[in-house]
């Protein structure tokens, strides 16, 4: 019982610290402003290299921000999985649960770190293209609307339903800790990758977008009617995407 209380206490502490760190980081980046672009939108500072900053330094800064953000966003839905894993391991006779729990979490967030590492060069390349091609930059609001529409449609697919079912049940069985963490992470990326891609499109440093995606992931993962919640989110996403497309078309 004391072990479980310690686990919950540390989880709350980690969530609080990561959330506070994410807010501070986002506010500091927002304070630097952004680059106004054709089409009435602003380029996020996350995709722009600071004066004197190397590409390696920029990548390290982005990944540091990304990992901190992922801990804050995914921990609410991960903690119940870790709890069930601890119960499964404890039921199998394991008395020391601290290290296995840490290894599961490390494996899980390693997968999301790799997701961020893959997204970084794509985001930088897209930023470079839009800064050099005003015509392309002017079509970004339309592309954002299309991305929101596609993300909403993805929520309604059988693939999403299958991945969500696997993700909700991913921690039901005990297994080697590090491998279990990787499995949890891969399943989570398959299930939530569309929502995370949407976050990258809407603004990786936008606290409102983070809050919406965090709520969406948590609701569809933890509520009894998770599949229904995913479908409702899909309908909302489609409606929002169509509205953004219509707005971009009227402005363009």
C-alpha positions as CSV (number, residue, x, y, z in Angstrom):
1,X,0.0,0.0,0.0
2,X,2.8,2.4,0.9
3,X,4.4,1.6,-2.5
4,X,1.3,2.5,-4.3
5,X,0.9,5.7,-2.4
6,X,4.5,6.6,-3.2
7,X,3.8,5.9,-6.9
8,X,0.8,8.1,-7.0
9,X,2.6,10.9,-5.1
10,X,5.5,10.8,-7.5
11,X,3.2,10.7,-10.5
12,X,1.4,13.8,-9.3
13,X,4.7,15.5,-8.6
14,X,6.1,14.6,-12.0
15,X,2.9,15.8,-13.7
16,X,2.9,19.1,-11.8
17,X,6.6,19.8,-12.6
18,X,6.3,18.9,-16.3
19,X,3.2,20.9,-16.7
20,X,4.8,23.9,-15.0
21,X,7.9,23.5,-17.1
22,X,5.9,23.3,-20.3
23,X,3.9,26.4,-19.4
24,X,7.1,28.4,-18.6
25,X,8.8,27.2,-21.8
26,X,5.8,28.1,-24.0
27,X,5.4,31.5,-22.4
28,X,9.1,32.3,-22.9
29,X,8.8,31.3,-26.6
30,X,5.6,33.3,-27.0
31,X,7.4,36.3,-25.5
32,X,9.8,36.2,-28.4
33,X,6.9,36.6,-30.8
34,X,6.8,34.9,-34.2
35,X,7.2,35.6,-37.8
36,X,4.0,37.0,-39.5
37,X,3.4,35.1,-42.8
38,X,1.3,35.6,-45.9
39,X,-2.2,34.3,-45.3
40,X,-2.5,35.9,-41.9
41,X,-0.8,33.4,-39.7
42,X,2.4,33.4,-37.6
43,X,5.3,31.1,-37.8
44,X,6.1,29.4,-34.5
45,X,9.5,30.1,-32.9
46,X,9.9,26.4,-32.4
47,X,10.8,26.0,-36.0
48,X,13.2,28.9,-36.3
49,X,16.9,28.9,-35.4
50,X,18.0,31.6,-33.0
51,X,21.0,33.8,-33.9
52,X,24.2,31.9,-33.2
53,X,22.3,28.6,-32.5
54,X,23.6,25.5,-34.3
55,X,21.3,23.0,-35.9
56,X,22.3,20.4,-33.3
57,X,21.5,22.9,-30.5
58,X,18.2,23.7,-32.1
59,X,17.3,20.0,-32.3
60,X,18.4,19.4,-28.7
61,X,16.2,22.3,-27.6
62,X,13.2,21.0,-29.5
63,X,13.5,17.5,-28.2
64,X,14.0,18.7,-24.6
65,X,10.8,20.7,-25.0
66,X,9.0,17.9,-26.7
67,X,9.8,15.3,-24.0
68,X,8.8,17.7,-21.3
69,X,5.5,18.4,-23.1
70,X,4.9,14.7,-23.7
71,X,5.3,13.9,-20.0
72,X,2.8,16.6,-19.1
73,X,0.3,15.6,-21.9
74,X,0.5,11.8,-21.7
75,X,1.0,11.1,-18.0
76,X,-2.7,11.4,-17.0
77,X,-3.5,8.5,-19.4
78,X,-0.3,6.6,-18.7
79,X,-0.6,6.4,-14.9
80,X,-3.6,4.0,-14.9
81,X,-1.7,1.8,-17.3
82,X,1.3,1.8,-15.0
83,X,-0.9,1.1,-12.1
84,X,-2.3,-2.0,-13.8
85,X,1.2,-3.1,-14.8
86,X,2.3,-2.8,-11.2
87,X,-0.6,-4.9,-10.0
88,X,0.2,-7.6,-12.6
89,X,3.8,-7.7,-11.7
90,X,3.0,-7.7,-8.0
91,X,0.6,-10.5,-8.5
92,X,3.3,-12.5,-10.2
93,X,5.4,-12.3,-7.0
94,X,7.6,-9.2,-7.7
95,X,8.0,-7.2,-4.5
96,X,10.1,-4.3,-5.7
97,X,8.0,-2.4,-8.2
98,X,9.9,0.9,-8.4
99,X,12.5,-0.1,-11.0
100,X,10.1,-2.0,-13.3
101,X,7.7,1.0,-13.2
102,X,10.5,3.4,-14.2
103,X,11.6,1.2,-17.0
104,X,8.1,0.9,-18.4
105,X,7.7,4.7,-18.3
106,X,11.2,5.2,-19.9
107,X,10.4,2.8,-22.7
108,X,7.0,4.5,-23.3
109,X,8.5,8.0,-23.5
110,X,11.4,6.8,-25.6
111,X,8.9,6.0,-28.4
112,X,7.4,9.4,-28.1
113,X,10.9,11.0,-28.2
114,X,11.5,9.2,-31.4
115,X,8.2,10.5,-32.8
116,X,9.4,14.0,-32.0
117,X,12.8,13.4,-33.5
118,X,11.1,12.3,-36.7
119,X,8.8,15.3,-36.7
120,X,11.6,17.9,-36.1
121,X,13.3,17.8,-39.6
122,X,9.9,17.7,-41.3
123,X,8.8,20.8,-39.4
124,X,12.0,22.6,-40.1
125,X,11.8,21.7,-43.8
126,X,8.2,22.9,-44.0
127,X,9.2,26.2,-42.2
128,X,12.1,26.8,-44.5
129,X,9.8,26.2,-47.6
130,X,7.1,28.6,-46.4
131,X,9.6,31.3,-45.5
132,X,11.2,31.1,-49.0
133,X,8.0,30.7,-51.0
134,X,5.3,33.3,-50.2
135,X,2.8,31.6,-52.4
136,X,3.2,28.4,-50.4
137,X,3.0,30.3,-47.1
138,X,-0.3,31.9,-48.2
139,X,-1.8,28.4,-48.6
140,X,-0.9,27.2,-45.1
141,X,-4.2,28.1,-43.5
142,X,-6.0,26.0,-46.1
143,X,-3.5,23.1,-45.5
144,X,-4.1,23.4,-41.7
145,X,-7.9,23.1,-42.3
146,X,-7.3,20.1,-44.4
147,X,-5.1,18.5,-41.7
148,X,-7.8,19.1,-39.1
149,X,-10.4,17.6,-41.4
150,X,-8.2,14.5,-42.0
151,X,-7.5,14.1,-38.3
152,X,-11.2,14.2,-37.6
153,X,-11.9,11.6,-40.3
154,X,-9.1,9.4,-38.9
155,X,-11.0,9.3,-35.6
156,X,-13.9,7.5,-37.4
157,X,-11.9,4.8,-39.1
158,X,-11.9,1.1,-38.0
159,X,-8.0,1.4,-37.7
160,X,-8.5,4.0,-35.0
161,X,-11.1,1.8,-33.2
162,X,-8.7,-1.2,-33.2
163,X,-5.7,0.8,-32.0
164,X,-7.8,2.5,-29.3
165,X,-9.0,-0.9,-28.1
166,X,-5.4,-2.2,-28.0
167,X,-4.2,0.9,-26.2
168,X,-6.9,0.8,-23.6
169,X,-6.0,-2.8,-22.8
170,X,-2.2,-2.5,-23.4
171,X,-1.2,-2.9,-19.8
172,X,-3.4,-5.8,-18.8
173,X,-0.6,-8.3,-18.8
174,X,2.8,-8.3,-17.1
175,X,6.0,-8.7,-19.1
176,X,9.6,-7.5,-19.2
177,X,9.5,-3.9,-18.1
178,X,11.5,-2.2,-20.9
179,X,9.8,-4.2,-23.6
180,X,6.4,-3.5,-22.1
181,X,7.1,0.2,-22.1
182,X,8.1,0.1,-25.8
183,X,4.9,-1.8,-26.6
184,X,2.8,0.7,-24.7
185,X,4.5,3.5,-26.6
186,X,4.1,2.0,-30.0
187,X,0.5,1.3,-29.4
188,X,-0.1,4.8,-28.1
189,X,1.6,6.4,-31.2
190,X,-0.6,4.3,-33.5
191,X,-3.7,5.4,-31.6
192,X,-2.8,9.0,-30.9
193,X,-0.4,9.8,-33.7
194,X,-3.1,11.7,-35.6
195,X,-3.9,13.9,-32.6
196,X,-0.2,14.6,-32.1
197,X,0.3,15.4,-35.7
198,X,-2.6,17.8,-35.4
199,X,-0.8,19.4,-32.5
200,X,2.3,20.0,-34.6
201,X,0.2,21.6,-37.3
202,X,-1.9,23.8,-35.0
203,X,1.1,25.0,-33.0
204,X,3.6,22.9,-31.0
205,X,4.0,25.8,-28.5
206,X,0.3,26.6,-28.3
207,X,-0.9,25.9,-24.7
208,X,-4.6,25.8,-25.8
209,X,-3.9,23.2,-28.5
210,X,-1.9,21.1,-26.0
211,X,-4.8,21.3,-23.5
212,X,-7.3,20.2,-26.1
213,X,-5.2,17.3,-27.3
214,X,-4.4,16.2,-23.7
215,X,-8.1,16.2,-22.9
216,X,-9.0,14.3,-26.0
217,X,-6.3,11.6,-25.4
218,X,-7.3,11.2,-21.8
219,X,-11.0,11.0,-22.4
220,X,-10.9,8.5,-25.2
221,X,-8.3,6.4,-23.2
222,X,-9.9,6.4,-19.7
223,X,-13.6,6.9,-20.0
224,X,-15.9,3.8,-20.3
225,X,-17.2,5.0,-23.6
226,X,-13.8,5.7,-25.1
227,X,-14.7,4.6,-28.6
228,X,-17.8,6.8,-28.6
229,X,-15.7,9.7,-27.4
230,X,-13.2,9.2,-30.2
231,X,-16.0,9.3,-32.7
232,X,-17.5,12.4,-31.2
233,X,-14.0,14.0,-31.4
234,X,-13.8,12.9,-35.0
235,X,-17.1,14.7,-35.9
236,X,-16.0,17.8,-34.1
237,X,-12.7,17.7,-36.0
238,X,-14.4,17.3,-39.3
239,X,-16.6,20.3,-38.6
240,X,-13.7,22.4,-37.4
241,X,-11.6,21.4,-40.5
242,X,-14.4,22.4,-42.8
243,X,-14.9,25.7,-41.0
244,X,-11.1,26.4,-41.3
245,X,-11.1,25.5,-45.0
246,X,-14.1,27.8,-45.6
247,X,-12.4,30.6,-43.7
248,X,-9.1,30.2,-45.6
249,X,-10.9,30.1,-48.9
250,X,-12.8,33.3,-48.2
251,X,-9.7,35.1,-47.2
252,X,-7.6,33.8,-50.1
